[in-house]
Amino acid sequence: MENVSVIIMLLFGVAFLSLISKKYNFPIPIVLVLCGVIISVIPGLPVIALSPEVVFIVFLPPLLYHSAWYTSWSDFKHAIRPITLAAVGLVFFTTFAVAVVAHELIDDISWPLAFLLGAIVSPPDAVSAASITKGLGLNPRLIAILEGESLVNDASGLVAYKYALTAITAGNFVLWEAGINFVLMSLIGIAIGVAIGFVMSYIHKKFVNDDVIEVTLTLLTPFASYLLAEHFEGSGVLAVVATGLFLSARTGTIFTHESRIMTGTIWNVLTNILNGLIFILIGLQLRQIITGISTYSGMSLFIWGAVVSMVVILVRFLWVIPATMLPRFLSSKIREKEEFDYRNMIIFGWSGMRGVVSMAAALALPLTINNTEEFPFRDLIIYLVFCVILSTLVIQGLTLPWIIKKLKLQPYSIIAEEYDIRNIIVSETITHIEDNFSLLNDDLLHNIKSKYEVKFNRLQKTELPANFFGKGNVMGGEIFNDFTKLQIDLLNVERSKLEAMHKSGSVNEEIFRKIEKELDLEETRLWMEMYED
């Protein structure tokens, strides 16, 4: 019970620091890894460790599902070539490079252990990539590649991880068998993920009519997808990603507006807690890990952590140049269709932040081999993984905005795109009203048409972006004018009157909750219009 109390209090601390980071626009993944360091030096805290068997099940499915949910399938599909090259080729190349360096650098570390370390640190993290690149005005295709790579590469890294573990625990490893099994695991995982997505889509559309049940099913879906794929020896990671991409592309038809709002809120809370929790756990174990590696000199530990981190960063640049240029050299179609800017290669190379997936994989290392002897170099591997996460998040994450500024890359304007889309939607709706509602009552027709004409007129007053870097992270002025703010103010007047009536007991509880919900939904819509996030 004491351990649970400690974790809850630490989660409060992490939540408070996350609040500060949000206020001052400081990337939350960097806050979390620094929290892990701070927790490790607080005296008197207990050592708390989850069973390695449940780490993957608890953390990976929901975090990957959430990332897949907010990834565009259309963008993913159009960028499938660079995503595949990075998510498969770069992962294995990084695994090999780290293994060679670790084997040569660290005395007595075997090849399987070296490959295990490489597999753990090879995949960049989807959560970290999305969080740190958000709001930097990067080209949508580059963002799609980064997020798609971070989703798929976990499967490649975890397959390498699995076979390295097999070589350590069972003492056998055959390269060609591993290659065939990787393809089979990937195909099985994707097939099961799509099947689960299809089944859940049908269930949501045909049977579910309750928001709470709908949200409950979305919380359970990634675990079902992961466990079923693992049961049939497929890739649980790819199954979760496939399910998330399948369902996220259909949210408009399978969910109600209320369940979409509720689902988004609950998932954001859940992933925030899980991200905080895993770095709390590593913080609570770091002191014990440092004790476990105390036989090594401090200088050796520093050099090993620095060298492995540097290899992880440099290998990405060594890969990105041929992976980008060779397809363009071989295919005239690629040269014609895809714009090229060498500065995007630099940004891609500097965006390989590691995070929660690598940390979960490290914490999931077994404590013993065949329940007899201690797992060799376990503490050292976890320490090196944490060094890589700390180095990539802090060094690359903090300097990425500065690098983008120095490269003078033209920022992509989400406001301009939003203006075009909203303009098309409103214009089409007005045309539909004029073509189909001419027989309506005059007052009703006037009111409904006026509503959309107001929207159209507000859009024409949009202040389109000027200088991104000159205005911090706000790309141009706000889209909506004083009319939107006035509506929010009036909603607050309605809410104040409703709450006063509720407090005096002059309104029925059921009526109060219904009207309150209507006001909340309307205010949510208005605030979403007010700010681009």
N, C-alpha and C positions, 0 to 999 in steps of 0.2 A: 504493500500500500504506500509505503514511503517513497518507493521509486516512481510510482504513478504520480504522486504529488510533485515530485521534483520535475518530471517531464512536463506536467501541466504548467508549472510556474515558469519553466524555461520557454515553453511555447508562448506564454504571455510576453516574455521578454523579446522573443523573436518577432512576434506580431507588432510590438511597439516599435522595434527597430525598422521593421518593414514599413510601418506607417511613416516614420521619419524619412526613409529612403524614397517613398512615393511622393512625399511633400517636396523633397529637394531633388527629385528626378535622378536618383542614384539607383543603378540596376540592382534588383532584389537578389539575383543569384550571387552577386559579390557580397552583399550583406550577409547572406546565409553562410557562405564559406568562412567569412570573418567571424561570424557568430560561433562556428565550430571551434575556431582557434581560441576565442575568448573563453568559451565554456571549458575547454581543456585545461585552462590555467586557474580556474576557480577552485580554491581548496575546499575539501570536504564533500565534494559531489561524488555520488556512487558511480561505479562502473556498471552500465546497463547495456546488454547486448541481446538483440533478437536472435532466435535460432536461425542459422544460415539457410535452412530449408524453406523458411517462410518469407525471407527478405524479398525475393523476386516476386512472390505472389502478392505480397502486401503493397509493394511500391510500384513495380513496373506497369502492370495492366492499367491502373487508373491514370498514371502520368502520361503514358504513351497514347492512351485513348483520348485524353483531353487535348493533347497536341494534334493528333490526327483530326479531331473534331473541328479544329479551327484552321485546317489546311485545305486549300481549294483543290478539289479533284481535277478541275480543268487545268489549273496552273501546274499541278503535279504531273498530269499526263503530257502536257506540252514540253515539260523539262525532263522527261524520263531518261534521256540519254546522259546528260551531265549528272543527274541524280544517281543513276546506276554506276557510272564511272567512279563517282566519289564514295557512294555508299558500299560498294563492293571492292573495287580496285584499290582505292585509297585506304580503306580499312585494313585490307590484307597487307598492303605495302607498309603501312605504319606498324602493324603487328610484327612484321618481319624485321623492320629497321630497329624498333625498340628492343626486340629479342636479341639481335646481334650485339647491339651496344651494351645491353644489360649483362649478357653472357660474358663479354670481354671485360667489362668494367668491374663487376662484382665477383669476388672470389667465391667459388663453390656453388654458385647458382647454376642449376642444370638447364639444358635447352628447353625441356617442357615448362619449367618454372619461368624462364625468360619469355617464352611465347605466351604464357598465361598473363604475365604482366603486360605484354604488348597488346593482347586481346582486350584487356580491361580498359586501357587508356586510349585505344584506337578510335572509338566512336565519339564524335562531338555530340553534345546534348541538345535535344530539341527545345527544352524549356529555356536553357541559357541562351541559345541562338535567337529565339523569338524575343526574349526579354531585352537583350542587350542591343539588338538591331532595330527594335521598335522605335519609330519616331525619328530615325536618322535620314529619311528621305531616299532610301536605297531603291534601285530599280526593282519593280515587282518580280521580274524573272529571276533576279539574283536572290531575292528573299525566298521565292519558291524553291530554288535549288538548295539553299541553306536549310530550310525547314524540311524539305523532302529528304535530303541527305541525312539529317538528324533523326528522322523517323525510321528510315530503312536500314541505316548503318548499324543500328542496335542489333538487328538480326545477324548481320555478318560478324560483328564483334562477339556476340554471344555464342555463335556457332564455333568460332575459333576458341573461345573461352571453354566451351564444353569439351572440345577435343583435346585441348591442352590439359584439362582436368583428368580426362580419361587416360591420357599418357602418363600422368603422375600417379593416379590411384591404381590403374590396372596395368600400367607398364607397357602398353602397346598402342601404336599409332601408325596408320598406313595412309599416306597422303592421297592416293587416288581414291580410296574409299571415302575419305573425308570430303573430297570434292564432289563425288556422286551424292553423298548423303546431304551435303549442303543444298544441292539443287532439289533433291526430293523433299527435304524439310521445308524449303521455301515454297515449293508448289503446294504441299499439303497444308502449310500454314495459311497461305493466301486463299486456297479453296475453302477451308473451314471458316476463315474470317468472312468471306463473301457469303457463304451459306448462313452463318449466324446473322449477318446483316440482313439478308433477305427474310429470314424467319422473324427477326425482331421487327423489321419494317412492317410485315404483314400483321403481326400481333398488335403493334401500336395503332395501325390504321383501322383494323377490323374489330378489335376487342376492347382496347383500353379507352375508357371515358372518364378517368379520374386522374387529376394532375399528380397527386401524391404517388399513386401506383406507377404512373408513367415515369416520374423521376426515379423511383425505386428501381424500375427495370433498367433505366439507363446506367444506374450505379452498378448493377449486377452484370450487365452485358459484357464489359471488358474482361471480368474474371471468368465468365463462362467461356468466352472465346479463347482466352489464354489456356485455361485448364484443359479444354477439349482438344485443342491443337497439341498440347504437350502430351496428352494421353495417347494420341495417335502418332507420336514421335514427329510432329511437325514443329514449325517455328511458332511458338506462342506469341512472340513479338510481332511477327508479320501478320498473324491472325488478328491481333488487336488492332493493328494499324489498318488492315483491310476492312475490318468491321467499322472502325471509326470513319474512314473515308466514305464507305458505302452509305452509312446512315446520315452523315453530316450533309451529304449532297441531296438528301430527301427530307430535311427537317421541315420544309415549308408544307409538305403534304401529310406527314405522319404525326405532327405535334400540333396542339392548340397554341394560341399565342400566350396563354397563361402558363402552360407547361414549359414553353421555350424560355420565358423569363425566369421561372423557378429553377429549371435545369441549369441554365447558365450561371445563376447565382450560387447554387449549391456546389456545382463542379469547381467554380473558382475558389470557393472556401476550402473544399476538400484538397485540391492540389496545393493550395497555399500551406495547409497544415502538413501534408505529406512531405513537401519540400523542406519545410522547417524541421520536421521530425527527423528526417534522415541525417541532417547535419547536426542536430542535437545528439543523436546517437553516436555519430563519429566523434563529436566533441567529448562525450562521456567516455569513449573508449581510447581517445588519443593518449591520455596519460599512461594507461596500461600498455598501449602499443609502444610508446617511447621507452617504457621500462623494458619491454621485450626486445628492443633493439639497442639497449644500453651497452651491449658488448662491443658495438662499433664506435669508432671515434666520431665526435661531432663534426669534424671536418669531412670525413668520409661520407657521412649521411648528407651533409649539405651538397657536396660535389655530386653524389649519385642523384639526388633529387633535382639539382639544377641541370645536369647533363640529360637525364631522361626527359625532363620538361622541354629542353632546347631541341632535342631530337624530334619530339612530337610536333613542335611548332615548325621546324625547318622542313621536315618531310612533306608537310602539306604544300609548301611552296615548290618543292622539287616535283611533286605530282601534278600540280595544277597547270603548269606551263605546257607539258606535252599533252595532257588530257584535254586542254582547251584548243591548242593549236593544231594538233594532228587531225582531228575530225574536220576542221575547217580546210586544212590543206588537201584532204582526200575527197571532200564533197563540195561541189560547186553549189548544190542546193542549200547546204548549211550556210555557206558564205552569203547567199542571196537572201535567205530568210532571217538570219539572226544577226543583229547588230553586234559589233565588237568594240570593246573599249578595254584597253589593257589595265585601266585603273580598277575595273571590276575584278580582275584576277588578283590584284593586290588585296582588295577588300575580302574576297573569298578566302585567300590564304591566311588572312589575319583574323578570320571569324571562326576558327576551330576551337571554341571554348568547350571544355569538358565540364561535366556537372553530375547531376544526381544519378544518372544511369551507371556511370563508372563507379560512383561511390557505392551504389547498391550492389554491383557485381563484386566489389572488393569485400564488402561486409558479408556477402553470401559465400565466401570461401569456407570450405569445411574446416572444422576445428581439428579433426583427426583424419588419418587415412585408414580406412577399413576398421575404424573404432579401436585401433591399437596404438599407433604412434602419432605424435603431433604433426600437423601439416607443416612441411618445411617452409621457412621464410615467410610465414603468413603475416606477421607483424610488419616485416620489412616491405612486403608488397603493398599492404594497406597504406603504410607511410609514403611510399613512392607515388601511389595513386593520388593521395591527398596533395602531395607536392605539385603534381601535374595539374590538378583541378585548381589549386590556389594560384599557380603561376599563370595558367591560361585565362582564368576569370579576371584576376586582378590586373595582370600586365596587358593582355590583349583587350579585355573588356573595357578597361578605363581609357585606353589609348585609341580605341577604334573611332570614336567621334572626332578626335584630333586628327587622325590619319585621313578621314574622309574630308575634313576641312582643308588639310594641306594639299590633297589631291585635286581640290577645286572641282569636285564632281558635281554636275548639275543635279540638284535634288529633284526627286520625283514628287510631283504634287498630287496628293490624295484628294485635296480640295477640288482641284480642277476636274478630276475624274468623277468625284461625287456630284459636282455641279452638272456635268453632262448627263449622268445617269438620272438624277432627279428631274432634270429638264425634260428628258425623253418620257419618263413615266407620267409626269403631270400633264404634258402636252397630249399624250395618248389618251389619258383619262378624260380630259376636257373634250377631245374629239369624240370619244365614246358617248359622253353625256349629250353632246349636240346631235349625234346621229341616232341615238336610241331612246332618249328620254323626252322627246319633243311633246308627247301627249300627256306628260305629267301636269299636275296642278301648277299654275304659274308661280305661286309663292314657293312651293316645294322645289320647283326647277330652279328658281332664282337663288334660293338659299344654297342648294347643293352646288350649283355652278359657281357661285361667289366664293365658296370655300376653296375650290381648286384654282380659281383665278387669283385669290390672295396668295396661295402657295407659289403660283407662277410669278407673280409680281415680286415676291420676296426673293425668289431665286435670281431675278434680274439685278437685284441689288447686292449680289454676292461680291465680296471683296476677294478677288483671286490672288494667289500667292505672289509675293514679290521676292524678298531676300530671306531665304530660310535661315542661313547661319547668322544673319544679322538680327534675328529675332528668337534666338534660343531654339527650342524645339517646337515652336508654334509656326506652322507653315502658312503664313498669311493671316488675314483677319478672320473673325468668326463668320460663319456662313449666315447666321440668322440675325435678324434685326430686332428692334425693340418690341415688335409684335409678339415674338416668341417669349421674351422676358415678361411682357405684360400678362400673357396667358398663364405663366408659372405663378406670378404674383396673385392673380385671381384664383388659381387653384388653392393657394395657401389661405386665401380668405375663406373659400368654401370649406377647407379642412378645419380651420380654426372654429368656424361656426358649428360644424358637425361635431368636433371634439367637445365644444362647450355644451351642446345638447346632450352628448353622451355622458359627460361628467355630471350633469344635472339630473340624469335619469329620464329625460324626455324623449329618448329615441330607443327603439327596440334594438337589441344587440345584433340580431341577424341583419336588420336593415343597415345598421351602422357599419358592420363589416363589409357588406356588399358595396355601399357607397364609397367607403374608404378604399376598397380594392380598385374601384373604377377610377378614383382620383389618382391612386398610385400608378396605375397603368398609363393614364394620360400624362402624368408628370414624367414617367420613365421615357415615354416617346419624345416628349419635348426636350428633355435633357440629352437624349441621344442625338437629337438634331442640333442642339446647342454646341456640343463639343465633338470633335473628331478624336478618337482615342487610339 
